[in-house]
Amino acid sequence: MLAFDEELSGYDLKKWADWSIKFFYWSPSFSQVYTELKKLETHGFVTSRIQQDNGVRGRRLYKITESGTAAVRRWSNEAPIDPPILKHGVMLRIWLGHLNEPARLKEILREHIEYVKKMERRAAADAVGADREPAWAYSQIVLRWSERYYAAERELAEQLILDIDKADAVLAQVKDGDDAGFPKPTPGQWRQVAQDTEAANPDLD
């Protein structure tokens, strides 16, 4: 964010992150922001100064240096492409659906959908706001991507609600008489399936 060449406080950076990059990366805590700013200043990538305001305790403002801009540019151009890390708590709970009830799983998904719809609407609104500033042209198209991402996430969750009944029907066929309350897979079955899948698809890695 400092690479946009604006002098900002740690508070400003946190609020800007909440307004923009939280849709596609994450929004750091205030403590993380200030910790990283200190590190950047130690490395000479940013400078800081205290802005005094009528005798009231001033706030510290940070500005990127030429070497800081160069470092960001180098990272943006040369860093290896990292695969996105998906840590989806809702999907983990659905994956463990045999320990739950279909009705409860649907409730979880509906709650997730409400969150996703809120993010979709907010990304759309922030994209409209970003459109007013020409210097944010790339930021604006990422916000539009974020809007489409959350729309797709909503559609996937809606489909999953329908799929739950199919999964429960499969379990019901083998559930009767099982003393654990749910069917247990054959020990080691996951390992054999993984090996068979890899053998049948040698180009996958």
N, C-alpha and C positions, 0 to 999 in steps of 0.2 A: 504493500500500500504506500509506503514511503517512496517507492520507485515512481509514483506519479508526481514526485517533486513538490509535495506540500509539507509544510512544517506542522507536525501534529503532536499532541500529547498521547500518553498511553491510554487515557480514557477515550480520546478520539479514535484511536486505532481499534480499540475493543468495539466501540459502537459501529464503526465502519465495517468491521468483520461481521457483526450481527446483521448488518443491512445487506451484505453482499456475499462474501465467500462462504457463509454458513450453508448456503444452498447446495454447494458442490464439494466442499472440503470439510471444514469444521470451524466452530467458533471458539477461540481460546478463552480461557479464564483471564481475569485481570492479572492474577499472579503470573501466569505464563507470559502475558504481554510484557510486563515489566522485567521479568527475568531475561527474556530474549533481547529486549532493548539494551540491557546492561551488557550482554554478551556482544551484541553488534557494536556497541560503543568501544568495548575493549579491543575489538578487532579493527577498529578504525572505519567501520562501514557506516556509522552514523555519528553525528555530533549532537550535543544537547545544550540547552541554555535555560535559565530560569526566567520566566516572564513575570515581572512584578505588576501588580494591579492595585494601585491606590493603597499601598501599605498592607494589603491583605496578603497572606501567604501565597507566593507565586506558584505557578505550575511549570513543570519541566516540559519543554518542547523539543522534539527530535526532528532532525533533518538528515536525509541521506547524503553521503559523500560521493565523490566521483568513483572511488574504489568500491563503494557499496553498490552503486548503479552498475558498475562493470561486473561485479560478482553476480548480481541478479540476472544481468543479461547473459553472462556465461552459463549460469545454471539453466536458464530458460532455453538456450540454444543447444547446449551440449550434454546435459544430464541424460542418463539412460531413461527410457520410458518405463516407469514403474506401473505394474498392473494395479488397478484400483482395488482397494481392500474393502471387501463387503463383510460387515459385521452386523447381521440382521437378527436382532433379538426375537422379533415376531416369527420369523421363519424357523428359528431354532425351536420355538415352542410348538409350532405346527409339526416339525420333524419328530418331536416327542409326543405327537398327538395321541398315540396309543395309551398314554398315561392320563388322558383328559377325556372330556365329553365333547361330542360334536357341537352342541349348543354353546358351550363355553369357548371353544375355538372360534366359532363364528363371531361371538361377542368381541374377542380379542382382535379379530380382523376388522370388524366394523369400527372399533376404536382407532385402530391404525389408519383406516381409510379417512376418518375425520381429520386426523393429524396431517395426512398426506394432502388432503384437499385444501387445508389451511396453508400449507407450504406452497402448493401450486398457485393459489390465489395471490400469496404474498410475493412470490417470484415474479408473477405477471405484473403486479403493481410496481415492484421495484424496477423491473425492466422498463416500464413506461417512464418512471422517474429518471432512470439513467439515460434515457434517450434524449433528454434535454441538454446533456453535456457531450459535445462532440469528442472530447478527449477520452470518453469512456466507451467508445465504439465497440471495442473488443469485450469490455465488461458487459455491455448491453447484450451482445449475442450469447454470452455464457449464461446470463440470466434467462434469456429465452430458451436456451437448452435446458436449464434447470426447470423451467415451467413444463416443458415437454417430458422431462424425466419423471417428475412427480405425477403427471397425467398418466404416464405408462405404469408407474408403480400402483396408482389407484386402480387401473384396469386389471392389472395382474392380481391384486388382492381381491377384487370383486369376483374374478374367475375362480380364485382359490376357495371362496366361500361355497361355490357350486361344487367344486371338486371334493370338498370334505365329505359330502354325502356318498360319493363314489368310493372313497377310501374306507369309510365306515362300513359300507356294504361288503367290501372285500374282507375286512376284519371279522364281520359278523358270521361269515361262512365258516370260519375256523375257530371261532371264539368259544363255542359251546363245550363245556366240560374241561376247560383249561383252568387249572387250580390257581394260576397266578393272576387271573382276571383279564389277561390279554395273551394273544398267541406269541410264543417265543420262537424266533428264527433258529434254524439249525446252527449249532455252534460252528464258527469259522466260515459260515456261508458268505459273509461280506468279503472275506479274503478271496474265496474262489470266484465270486462274481467279478471282483476287481481284476483278477488275473485273466479271466475269460474276456473281459471287456478290452483290456490292453492287448491281448493277442488278436482280437478281431479288429482292432483299430490301431495298427502300429504307427500311424501318422499323428496320433494324438499325444500331447505331452503337457 
